[in-house]
Amino acid sequence: MDAIEKWGVSVEEAVDLALKEMKLSKEDVTVTVLEEPSRGFFGIGSKLAKVRVERKAPAVEDKPKEKKEAPAKKPGPIGKEEVRPDELVTPKDRQDRKPRERKERDNKKKRNKKEKKESVNIALDGMDKESLQITEEHEALTFLKEVTEKMGLKLDFICRTGENLVYIEMSGDDSRTVIGKRGQTLDAIQYLTSLVVNKDNKAYIKVVIDAENYRAKRQRTLEQLADRLAGKVSKTGKHVRLEPMNPYERKVIHATLQSHPDVITRSEGEEPYRRVIIELKK
């Protein structure tokens, strides 16, 4: 075994585990720290240390390199030159293919842009994200930077504000950590940020925190789930009770099925266990 990667509470522990498994001493290896450990913030975002331990190559004397002759080109059939794969495509084929590929790329960009815009607009109660003003300083942004820093996360931020609305996008290597399972960590951070922003304000300010376009991706997943379950209810006649969801996710389900010809939706239960019921129209 020439190399191994190990996790540990600390870098030292991870290295010791690797050395024991490789049966080598520290002098025989080189250590690369892949991830530094972090204790997190309130238990959120804690990370183990990760190292890569490689066996050192034995010392060898330098030898003069022998000059290698280039391999002879394999002759093709008599009377014909060898043809490379890219030469099988004629200039006319390339000319015909370019407009088609360009059109497909443009259509894909338009679809992605439309889906992303519609999804974000629902999270912002229909307001266009591009109409919001980019802000360098805001109490929500300050609080968010402090929290994620204490969690040991390295992230970039874009803060946009509108009338009674704050929308902050996060990106970076630690985006997955700040999102958490099914967005639970992201929702918790959004809730805390909202408490800070609205603490002394008479008018309620809506706070939306997003990371790597997670809100849009989650919305599309919920829309697909709603359509699939609505089909199941239409087919079987039996109602379906979804798992507990936050208000925003319940809103996506209701909005997706509000014009469905066969089913209706309603919510039942108390927060945080309130859920959506999909049932046949009577």
Number of C-alpha atoms within 10 A of each C-alpha: 8 10 14 16 17 21 20 19 15 16 21 12 16 21 24 17 15 25 20 10 11 17 10 13 12 13 8 14 18 13 18 14 16 14 14 15 18 18 15 17 15 9 9 17 20 15 21 17 20 22 24 19 24 19 19 13 10 6 6 6 5 6 6 6 6 6 6 6 6 6 6 6 7 7 9 10 8 7 6 8 9 13 9 8 7 7 9 9 10 9 10 8 10 10 10 10 11 11 11 11 11 11 11 12 12 11 12 12 12 12 12 11 11 11 15 17 17 18 20 23 16 18 22 17 11 12 16 13 17 10 10 16 14 15 14 11 9 14 11 22 22 12 16 20 17 10 17 19 14 16 21 19 22 15 17 14 16 14 19 21 18 16 9 10 16 24 23 20 17 21 17 13 10 17 19 16 17 25 23 15 10 10 18 13 17 22 18 15 20 19 14 15 22 19 14 13 19 15 10 9 9 7 8 13 16 18 22 22 26 24 22 14 15 21 23 21 14 16 23 16 11 17 18 14 15 21 15 11 19 24 15 16 18 17 11 9 15 11 18 16 15 17 10 18 17 14 13 13 19 21 16 20 24 19 15 18 18 12 10 14 11 16 20 18 23 13 18 12 10 9 11 10 11 17 20 21 18 24 21 18 12 6
